[in-house]
């Protein structure tokens, strides 16, 4: 074990397998630190490094690294900030923030509940299943990208503040908050989804709830949500490839708007107001179940009720078949 109480100004530090480095004074910010095999490094104060390489184990409070090429096990009592690189190890504890342009690829499983925050560039979730812990919170801010590739992952909550969610895989969370400027190209699993501002959902979404609170959400994928709610300041537009679940209850309140880009089937309509713009399409209600809706239905398309009772009290103007 090498214990340093002062600062080390060298820029290349290698800790051999089986050896241990403990420092209270810290390493130079330009340090390239390599932990080989079972090496360990313990920092009792915040540490900044240029690169972190190798394997081993690290214990630290706050850690800032420019580039990571490591499979280390990291235990942090604070915040780990990384710009780019490839990390195949395990962040056991501590928050993780991805900063600046460039790509950080996580190819191992990480036990920390986070929070995980993307403030710059791209974060790649490259492990086949569960790169992040099931109880982690993931937030991607404006202009950033989270790329799940073709993988699957589960977290507690996902928030996109104008980010892009890329890939073809599926992220599952209890809650999804998609805020202004967000684009979702990959798939979202079961959970409660809320959308605000201008949002594009090009992938599929799972069962649960789908609420458009404000702004315009464009759906080009397939939603399996059992309940779809469009609040008074919200608009949901389905494209020529976008669909709602065949048994969904679609609730429109106030000035909420649903615009169809293709003929679609839902379960029933409900709510105190709103507008359904059919265009030239046909909306099929698979089972009214006694639901009531005050929505105004417009367009040249038609409306079909397959079974059950559906009450419509709005002054509809659509001209197609009923």
N, C-alpha and C positions, 0 to 999 in steps of 0.2 A: 504494500500500500504506500502510495506517495501522497503525503498531505501537504498542500500549499496554503500558507496563510497570507501570502502576499499575492500580487498579480504577476502573471506570466506574459511576457511580451513577445515570445516566439509565435510564429504563425503556422507552425506545423506540429501537431501533438498526436502521437500514436501511443495507444495503451494496449499492451500485449495481452493475449488471452490469459486469463487467470489473474491478471494484475488489476489494481484498483487505484483510481485517482480521486482524491478528495480535495476540494479547494473552497476556501472562504473568500479569497481575493479575486478569483475569476481569471479567465483567459482573455487574450486580446480579441477585439471584435472581428479581426481578419483571420482568426484561427481556422485551420482545416483540422477538425478533430476526427480521428479514426479509432473506433473501438473494435478490436479483433476478437473473435471467438467469444469467450466468457468474460471479457474485460468489463469493468464497470467504472462509471464516473458519477460522482456526487457533487452537486453544486449547492451550497447553502444560500447563495444569493442569486439574483437574476443574472442570466448568462446570454451573451450574444455571440454567435459564431458565423463564419462565412459558409462553411460546409460541415455537414455531419455525415460520416461514412461508416460502413461496417455494421457489426452486430452489437452484442453486448447489452448492458443494462445502464440506464441513466436515471438518476434521481435529481430533480431540479424544481425550483419554484417557477419563475417565468423563464421561458426559453425562446430566443429569436434566432432563426436560422435562414440564411439566404437560399441555400440549395441542400437538399437532403438526398443521399443515396445510401439508404440504411435499412436494416431489418432489426434495429434495436428495440428493446422493450423500454418504454419511457413512462416514468411515473412523475407527473407534474402536480404540484399543489396550486398552480396558477394557470397561466396562459402560455400555450405553445403557438408561436407565430412563424409561419413558413411561407417563403415566396414561391419556390418551385422544386421540382425533383421527383424522386420515386421513393416512397416509403412502404416497405413490405413488413414492417414490424407491428408492434401493438402499442398504441397510446392507451395505457391502462387507466390513468386518471388525468384530469386537467382539461381545460377548454382548448380548442384548436381554431385558429383563424388563418385562412389562406389570403395572402395579400399580394399586391402588385400583379402586373401582367405575367403570362407564363402559365405553365400547367403543373399541378401537383397531383401525382397518381398514387392513390392508396390501393395497394394490392394485397394487404393482409386484413385480419379482423381486428377491430379496435374496440376495447371494452368500455372506454370512457362514455359517460352520458353527455359529455360536451359541456356547454353548447359548441356546435360546429358551425362556423361562420365563414362564408366566402365573400371577401371584400374586394377581390381583384382576380382576374384571370379565370382559369378553369380548374375545377376539382373533379378528378375522375375516380369513380367508385368501381375499381377494377376487379375486386374479388367476386367470385361467382355468386355467392350468397352472403349477405350480411357483412359488408365491409364496415358498416357502422353498427353500434349497439342498438338493440331494440328500444332502449329507453333514451336514446340520444335525441337532441333537437337539432335540426338542420335549417340554417337560414342562408339564402343566397341573395345578395344585394344587387342593385341596378348595374347592368352591363356585364355581369359575371355569368358563368356557365357551370352547371353541375351535369356531368356526363356519366350516366349509369351504364353505358354501352349496352350489351345484351343481358345484363345481370339482373338480379333481384336483390332488394334490400328492404328492411323494415326499420323505421324510426318512430319515435313518439309523435313528432310534429315536424312538418315541412312548411317553411314560409319562403315565398319568392317575392322579393320587392323589386320587380322589374328584371328578373333574371331569365335565362333560358335553361330549361331542363331537357337535356339532349339524350339521345340513345334510343334503343328499341326495347329495353328491359322495363321492369316494373318496380316502382317505389311505393311501399305501403306505409301509411301513417294513420294515427287516430284522427289527426286534423291536418288539413291542407289550407293554407291561406295564400291565395294567388292575387297579388296586388298589381297596380297599374304598370303596364309594360311587360308583363310576364308572358312567356311563350313556353308551352309544354308540348314537346315533341315525343317524349317517351310516354309511358303509361303510368297511371296512378291507380293504386289498389283500393280496397275497401276503406271507408272512412268518411268524415264530414268535411266537405269542400266548400269554401266560401271564395267568391270572386269580387274584386272591386277595381274599378277603372277599366282600362282597355286590356283585355286578356284574350290570348289565343290558345285553345286547347286542341292540338292536332292528334294527340294520342287518345287512348281509351281511358275511361275512369270506372272505378269499381262500384260496388253497392254501397249503400249508405245514403247520405244527403248531399244535395248540390244546390247551393244558394247563390244567386246573383244579387248582391246587395246594391251595388252602384255601377254605373258605366255599362260598357258593352262587352260581353263575353261571346266569342265566336267558337263554336264547337264543330270540329271537322272529324272527330273520332266518334266512338260509340260510348255513350254513358249508360252504365248499369244502375244508376242511382234509383232507389225506390221512391224517393221524394225529390222533386225539383221545385224550388221556390224562387220566384222572380219578384223582388221587392219593388216598391213604387219608383225608385230611381234606377232600376236595372233593366237591361235588355239582353236577351239570349237569342243569338242567331245561329241556326244550324245551317251548315253548308250542304252541298250536293253529296257529301260523304258523311255528314254528321247525323247521328240518331240518338233518340232518347229511348229508355227502356220501355218495352211493350206493356208493362204493368205499372208504370210510374204514375204517381199522383202529381200533377203539375198545377201548382198554386200561383196565381197572379194576383197581386194586390196593387191598389192605387193606379199608378200610371205604368206599371210594369209591362214589358213587351216581349212576346215570343214571336220570332220570325222564322218560318220554315224554308229551308233551301231545297228540300225534297219531301215527298210524301212520307209520312211517318205514323207509327202507332204508339200511343201511350195508354195508360190505364183509364184516366179520367181527368177532368178539369175541375179546379176548385179555386176559391178566393173571392175577394170583395171587389175586384175590378180588373184592369189590365186590358191589353189588346193582343189578339192572336192574328198575325198576318199570314194568311195561307199562301198568298201569291196565286200560283196556278196548281198548287199541290192539294192533296187530300189528307186530312187529319182523321185517323181512326181511333176511336175510344173503345178499348177492348172490353171494359166492364165498368159501367157507370157507378155501381155500388151506392147509389143514392146521393152522389156528390152534387154540389151546387156551385155554379160559377157565374159571376157577373161580368165576365170578360166580353168585350166586343170582338167578334170574329169578322175579319175583312178579307177581301181578295176575290178572285174568280174561281178558286178551288172549291172543294167540297168537304163535307163532314159526315163521318160514318160512325154509328154506335152499334157495336157488335152484340152486346148483351147488357142487362141491368138498366138502371134508371139514372139519367144524367139531366139535371135541371140547369138550363141556361137562361139567365135573366138580363143579359146585356142586349143592347140594341144592335144586333149584328147586321152587317151589310153584305156578307159574302153572297155570291150569285151562283155558286156551283150546287151540285146535288146534295141532298140530305137523306 
